[in-house]
C-alpha cells in the first residue's frame, strides 16, 4: 500500500494520522509505503541457496522453533534462545558435534514478553519490557531460583523488545527503546542505553536519543561500545537511514528531533523554546549509516578464530527487514567492517537470499546472531523458526575468547567522581560578599527532606528561596550528595541562567533542558549523575543512615552560554571569575527498610 503525505506529517502511530508542521518551509511531498512481505516456508534445500561470500556456507542447525529472537551461548556450548511470542527461553545443544542441534529444545523459563538475554559468570540474565531477572545456570543446563533485579523500567510502548548485555566493566547495559516513532517521551529512560549494577540496585542513563538500539556490543580490541539504531518511520523510502553509533556516556544521538548527520525532523521542535539547530549542535552524529528501514537487530562482534581469516574485530548484525519501504530492505545478515584501529568503515551483505526474487515474499526474518565456541555464527529467524549455522570451509581452531578491555567504560564512568562539593572547589570561589541565605518551605536546615521530593516518592523538586544579591545577572544551583558510595558526590541537580530578578523557585519544576513561561523562561537544567536532565531526588540505598543533600546557590554576574546536557563540571568551569556570592541549604534523607 502506497501512502502520500508531507514530511511535516510524520505518522507516529498510524498512517491515518497526520500533524502539520509549524514551519511551512519544511513541507515537501514524501512517498511512504506500508509494504510487508508475505512469509513462505523454505524447502529442505533453501539453506544451500542462501548467498554468502566465497568459502562460507549456511546450514540448518535447528528448525520448527517458533518465534526465535535473541541468542546467547553458555561456556559449555549450550545455546539459549528467547521466543517473544511464546514468552520463554529455550535451550539447545549439539553434543555430538555434527553441526545440528540434538533433538527438540527444552524450555528453561517462562515470562510474558520475554526478549533480551545474556550469560555472565555462570548466570543467565533475561528481561521483559519492564523487568530484569537473573538465575544461576545448573550443570544440566537448567536454571536455579529466579531473582528479580529490576521491576520498574519505564513503559515500552511501540518498542517493547528490550535487550541487555554485560559489559567488560561488569555492569549491565540495557537497551530501552522509545515508546513511539517520534515523540517527546514522558520518561527520560526511554530511547536510551541504561547502565546498571549487576544486582540492579543502581542504574543511570548511559546515552540518550537512541530510538531503538536493540543490537550493541563492545569491540574486542578497543573496548568501545558500538550499536545499531533503527531509524524513524514514515519519512520516505530512503529516510531515516539506520545508524551505527559509537555509544559514549552522556552523549545524545539526536532522536526524536535530529537524525542522520544533523537533519531536522520536520514533525515539531524540541520543548522549552529550544531550536532544532540547538538540538543538533548537542547531538552526536552516527559514524556510519545504512539503508533506511532495514531494522537492525542483534549485534555480535567476532573475536577471530574458527571462521574466515579476516573476521577478527568485525561485527555481524541481523537485519530483520522493512515494512515501511518499497522495495523492501534488510532481510539479511550484514557484516560491519572495522579497521585495525577499531573504527567501522563499511557495511556489506554477508548472508542474503531471505527475500524472495519477486520482492514481495520472504523465507525468514533474521533476528538474533551470536558467535559459537567453534567460531561459526548462529543466526535466528523469527518468522519461520529456523536457526542457521554459518561456517567457513577453511576454518581452523576455535573462536578466541571475547574479552574487550574495560578501560574505556571505566574511564567514562569515573568522570566527575571523587571530587569535592561544588562550593569547596576553586571554580566556585566567590568575591568578598556575605553568604546567601537559602531556605525551603518544606524543610529547615539539617532536617529531613519530605519523601515526596525523593525518588521513592513523587520525585518532584522542592520549592527554594534565597536572598537577593546586588548586581546578580543570574543564579545557578548545584545539589549534591557526598555520602553516596559511587560516584562521590552524586549530582542531583544542575541549573543555571535563573534570572537575576528571581529569588525563589516553585516546587515541581519540569525535568527538561529549558523551562518555559515567565519568569523562568531562560532557566536551563543540565545532567545529573543519573544521566537525566532536571531534578533527580534523593535515592539513598534503603537502610542507609541519613544522607546529606547540599543545595548550593551561586550568584553570577552574567548569563552563561552552555550546551544542552551541561554537566556540573562544565558549569563550574564556565563560572570561574563570575561568582558574586554563594550559599547553601543542607537537607537530610533516609529511606527505611520495610
Residue, then its C-alpha position, 0 to 999 in steps of 0.5 A: x500500500x502506497x501512502x502520500x503525505x508531507x514530511x511535516x506529517x510524520x505518522x507516529x502511530x498510524x498512517x491515518x494520522x497526520x500533524x502539520x508542521x509549524x514551519x511551512x518551509x519544511x513541507x515537501x511531498x514524501x512517498x511512504x509505503x506500508x509494504x510487508x512481505x508475505x512469509x513462505x516456508x523454505x524447502x529442505x534445500x533453501x539453506x544451500x541457496x542462501x548467498x554468502x561470500x566465497x568459502x562460507x556456507x549456511x546450514x540448518x542447525x535447528x528448525x520448527x522453533x517458533x518465534x526465535x529472537x535473541x541468542x546467547x551461548x553458555x561456556x559449555x556450548x549450550x545455546x539459549x534462545x528467547x521466543x517473544x511470542x511464546x514468552x520463554x527461553x529455550x535451550x539447545x545443544x549439539x553434543x555430538x558435534x555434527x553441526x545440528x542441534x540434538x533433538x527438540x529444545x527444552x524450555x528453561x523459563x517462562x515470562x510474558x514478553x520475554x526478549x533480551x538475554x545474556x550469560x555472565x559468570x555462570x548466570x543467565x540474565x533475561x528481561x521483559x519490557x519492564x523487568x530484569x531477572x537473573x538465575x544461576x545456570x545448573x550443570x544440566x543446563x537448567x536454571x536455579x531460583x529466579x531473582x528479580x533485579x529490576x521491576x520498574x523500567x519505564x513503559x515500552x510502548x511501540x518498542x517493547x523488545x528490550x535487550x541487555x548485555x554485560x559489559x567488560x566493566x561488569x555492569x549491565x547495559x540495557x537497551x530501552x527503546x522509545x515508546x513511539x516513532x517520534x515523540x517527546x517521551x514522558x520518561x527520560x529512560x526511554x530511547x536510551x542505553x541504561x547502565x546498571x549494577x549487576x544486582x540492579x540496585x543502581x542504574x543511570x542513563x548511559x546515552x540518550x536519543x537512541x530510538x531503538x538500539x536493540x543490537x550493541x556490543x563492545x569491540x574486542x580490541x578497543x573496548x568501545x561500545x558500538x550499536x545499531x539504531x533503527x531509524x524513524x518511520x514514515x519519512x520516505x523510502x530512503x529516510x531515516x537511514x539506520x545508524x551505527x553509533x559509537x555509544x559514549x556516556x552522556x552523549x545524545x544521538x539526536x532522536x526524536x528531533x535530529x537524525x542522520x548527520x544533523x537533519x531536522x525532523x520536520x514533525x515539531x521542535x524540541x520543548x522549552x523554546x529550544x531550536x532544532x539547530x540547538x538540538x543538533x549542535x548537542x547531538x552526536x552524529x552516527x559514524x556510519x549509516x545504512x539503508x533506511x528501514x532495514x531494522x537492525x537487530x542483534x549485534x555480535x562482534x567476532x573475536x577471530x578464530x574458527x571462521x574466515x581469516x579476516x573476521x577478527x574485530x568485525x561485527x555481524x548484525x541481523x537485519x530483520x527487514x522493512x515494512x515501511x519501504x518499497x522495495x523492501x530492505x534488510x532481510x539479511x545478515x550484514x557484516x560491519x567492517x572495522x579497521x585495525x584501529x577499531x573504527x567501522x568503515x563499511x557495511x556489506x551483505x554477508x548472508x542474503x537470499x531471505x527475500x524472495x526474487x519477486x520482492x514481495x515474499x520472504x523465507x525468514x526474518x533474521x533476528x538474533x546472531x551470536x558467535x559459537x565456541x567453534x567460531x561459526x555464527x548462529x543466526x535466528x529467524x523469527x518468522x519461520x523458526x529456523x536457526x542457521x549455522x554459518x561456517x567457513x570451509x577453511x576454518x581452523x581452531x576455535x573462536x578466541x575468547x571475547x574479552x574487550x578491555x574495560x578501560x574505556x567504560x571505566x574511564x567514562x564512568x569515573x568522570x566527575x567522581x571523587x571530587x569535592x562539593x561544588x562550593x569547596x572547589x576553586x571554580x566556585x570561589x566567590x568575591x568578598x560578599x556575605x553568604x546567601x541565605x537559602x531556605x525551603x518551605x518544606x524543610x529547615x536546615x539539617x532536617x529531613x527532606x519530605x519523601x515526596x521530593x525523593x525518588x521513592x516518592x513523587x520525585x518532584x523538586x522542592x520549592x527554594x528561596x534565597x536572598x537577593x544579591x546586588x548586581x546578580x545577572x543570574x543564579x545557578x544551583x548545584x545539589x549534591x550528595x557526598x555520602x553516596x558510595x559511587x560516584x562521590x558526590x552524586x549530582x542531583x541537580x544542575x541549573x543555571x541562567x535563573x534570572x537575576x530578578x528571581x529569588x525563589x523557585x516553585x516546587x515541581x519544576x519540569x525535568x527538561x533542558x529549558x523551562x518555559x513561561x515567565x519568569x523562568x523562561x531562560x532557566x536551563x537544567x543540565x545532567x545529573x549523575x543519573x544521566x537525566x536532565x532536571x531534578x533527580x531526588x534523593x535515592x539513598x540505598x534503603x537502610x542507609x543512615x541519613x544522607x546529606x543533600x547540599x543545595x548550593x546557590x551561586x550568584x553570577x554576574x552574567x548569563x552563561x552560554x552552555x550546551x544542552x546536557x551541561x554537566x556540573x563540571x562544565x558549569x563550574x568551569x564556565x563560572x570561574x571569575x563570575x561568582x558574586x556570592x554563594x550559599x547553601x541549604x543542607x537537607x537530610x534523607x533516609x529511606x527505611x527498610x520495610 
